[in-house]
Amino acid sequence: MKKLLVVCIVLAFSISSLYSQNRILKGRVIDDDLETLPYVSIIINDTVEVGKTDLDGFFQVEIPNSVNTVLFRSVGIELASIKLSDYCDQVEVVLMLRGTYDFITLKKVDRLRMKRFKKLPELHKEAFEKSIFKTDKACYAQDFIPHYKKKQKR
């Protein structure tokens, strides 16, 4: 009877591990000056921190297959929202440093930020050429997160 109970428990745990399909994301995080960023938080589902980068900006985290969006957050860095593709396991991200914009409107701030945001693919390629990154092109889509939101007319 005890053997049957042990076999049932082992079988239950092995079957449950089959359903918990996870994938491992590896990569590196740098800023727009091509400097490594330590201790950047890696967040899924808007609240769950799954890991942090090390001192050299490298990370390796395990996330569920159902997760398609990953956030990168740190002090002094713009929040980055990354939409992963199905085949993307090597994630190398260039993050923008957060600046202070005084005495201008949020619309103008977003225009200035968007100008910098559009240069991120070029910086990714430059990081590849300097052997900071392993891939020359990102396998994900990075979303621009504006500060200013237009009011909707009713």
N, C-alpha and C positions, 0 to 999 in steps of 0.2 A: 504493500500500500504506500509506504514511504517512497519507494522508487518511482511509482506511478505519479505521485505528487511532485517529486523533483523533476521528472521528465516533463510534466505539464508546465511547470514554472519556467523551465529552460526554454521550452518550445514557445511559450507566450512571449518571453523577452526577445527571442530571436526573430519572431514574426513582427513584433513592434518595431524593431530596428530596421526592418526592410521598408516599412512605411515612412520612416523618418528620413526621407531623401534630402540630403544636404549637399551643398557644394562649397568648395573652398575657394575663397578669393585671396589672391596674392597681389602685391603691388607696392607702389611707392607714391608718396605725396611730396610735392615740392611747391614753392611759391612762384610768383611771376618774375622773381629775380633769379630763378633756378637754384635756390637754396633749399636744403632739406627742411622739413617741418616735423619736429618731434611732438609726440603726445597729442596728435589730432584724434579726436573721438570719431569712431565709425558707428553710425546709428542706422537701425532699420525700424520700420513701422513708426517713424516719427518720435519714438521715445525709448526704444531698447538699444542700449549701447552694447555692441558685440565685440568691441576691441579698440585698441589705440595703436598709433604708429610708435615705433621705437625711436631711439635717438637719431638714427639715420633716415627716418621717414618711411621705413619699410613696415609692412603689415602682412598678416595672414589671419583671416577670420573665416569662420564657418557660418554660413547662412542657409536658411531653408530655400529650396528651389522655387517656392512660390513668391519669394521676395524679388521684386524687379527694381526697386528704388533704394538707393543707399545715400545717406547724408554724411557729409564730412564737416565737422564743426570744431573750431578752436578759437581761443582768444586772439583778437587782432586779425582774424582771417574771415573773409566773406563766407557765409554758409553756402555749401555746394550740394546740389541735388543731382545725382547721377542715376540715369535710367540704363540698366544693364540689358544687353542682348543675351540670347540664350547660350551662345557659345563663348561668352566673355568670362574668363577666369583670371586674366592678367590685367589688373586695373591700375593704370598709372595716371595720376591726376595732377594737374597744375591748378593751384588755388590762388585767388586774388587776395592781396593784402587789403585789409579794411582801412579806408582813409577817413579823415575828418573833413567834412564839407561845411563851411560856415557861410552864412548870409547868402545862400542860393536856394532855389526851390527844389523840392524833391524830384520834379520833372527833369530839371537840369542835372541833378545828381545821377539820376538813372541814365541820362544820355551819356554822361562821362563814364559811368560804370560799364555801360553797354559797349562803348568804344574799346575799353580794356578787355572786356569779355570776348569780343570778336578776335582778339589777338591770341587767345589761349591755344588754338590749334597750331599756330606758327611756333609758339613757345614749346609745345609738345614735340614738334619735329626738331627744334633746336636742341632740346634736352636729349633726344635720341642721337643726334649727331655728336653731342658731347659725351655720349655713353652714360648718361644719367638714367635714361629709360631703355628698356629692352625692345620696345615696339615703336615704330615710326608714326603710327596712327592709332587713335583711341578706338576701342571697340564698344564704346558706350556713347550715350547722348547726354550732354550736360545742359541743364536748364538754367536760364537766367531768372533770378528771383528779384523782381523789382521792389523798390521801396514805395513808389507812388502807384496807387491804384485809381484808375478813372472811376468817377461816379457814374452809375448807370442811370440813364433817363427812364422815367416811368411812363 
